[in-house]
Amino acid sequence: MVSSSRLHGYGVRWDPGARCYRVRNEVTGEWLRSGSTGELAAFHSFCAAFSAWRLFEVHRRTGG
């Protein structure tokens, strides 16, 4: 399991040990996992991780 104390940021976090970004749903505390292996999902691009986070942690949108 990933120690949250070593990952920094909100939602998208850099994992210095694995040298990749990890994605966490801050509402539920759940980490995004790979569908094929069940391992923590790893992203080498911040943009890819951010896109995955937006789908993983859905936020209410205001306006109309």
MIDREN-573437 format. One record per residue (C-alpha): residue number from 0; residue in one letter; x, y, z. Coordinates in pm, 1 decimal. Example, Ala and Ser with C-alpha at 12.3 -4.5 7.8 and 13.67 -1.06 7.14 Angstrom:
<pts>
0	a	1230.0	-450.0	780.0
1	s	1367.0	-106.0	714.0
</pts>
This chain:
<pts>
0	m	0.0	0.0	0.0
1	v	117.6	351.0	-74.2
2	s	194.1	568.1	225.0
3	s	2.8	892.5	180.1
4	s	270.0	1076.0	379.4
5	r	520.2	1029.6	96.2
6	l	282.4	1140.4	-180.8
7	h	225.3	1511.6	-221.9
8	g	-52.0	1708.6	-387.8
9	y	-427.5	1687.2	-414.4
10	g	-582.6	1408.5	-619.5
11	v	-282.3	1368.2	-848.6
12	r	26.3	1280.4	-646.3
13	w	386.8	1222.3	-739.6
14	d	522.8	893.7	-605.8
15	p	898.7	952.4	-572.2
16	g	973.8	584.9	-505.7
17	a	803.1	465.4	-822.9
18	r	880.7	785.4	-1017.0
19	c	525.8	819.8	-1146.1
20	y	200.6	997.3	-1066.7
21	r	-72.9	826.4	-864.0
22	v	-440.7	922.1	-853.9
23	r	-649.3	935.8	-536.6
24	n	-1015.8	1010.7	-483.8
25	e	-995.7	1261.4	-199.1
26	v	-1365.0	1217.1	-115.8
27	t	-1346.4	840.7	-54.8
28	g	-971.1	800.8	4.8
29	e	-956.6	530.0	-262.0
30	w	-654.2	496.6	-492.6
31	l	-710.9	442.8	-864.8
32	r	-606.9	91.2	-960.6
33	s	-534.8	-75.7	-1290.8
34	g	-834.1	-269.7	-1416.2
35	s	-623.1	-553.4	-1552.1
36	t	-392.0	-616.6	-1255.1
37	g	-545.6	-441.3	-956.0
38	e	-211.8	-267.5	-891.4
39	l	-202.0	105.0	-824.8
40	a	-238.6	290.6	-1152.3
41	a	81.5	466.6	-1260.3
42	f	100.8	767.4	-1491.6
43	h	419.5	912.1	-1633.8
44	s	247.7	1229.8	-1752.4
45	f	76.5	1476.6	-1519.4
46	c	-182.4	1552.5	-1790.4
47	a	-279.6	1184.7	-1820.6
48	a	-301.4	1150.8	-1442.5
49	f	-509.5	1468.8	-1412.7
50	s	-752.7	1346.2	-1680.2
51	a	-788.9	1013.5	-1498.6
52	w	-842.8	1195.2	-1168.0
53	r	-1121.8	1409.5	-1317.3
54	l	-1306.4	1091.7	-1417.0
55	f	-1224.5	909.0	-1093.0
56	e	-1329.1	1188.7	-854.5
57	v	-1642.8	1343.7	-997.7
58	h	-1715.7	1695.1	-873.1
59	r	-2050.0	1867.6	-882.9
60	r	-2056.9	2138.9	-1143.6
61	t	-2250.0	2458.5	-1079.9
62	g	-2404.9	2690.4	-1332.5
63	g	-2624.3	2625.5	-1614.1
</pts>
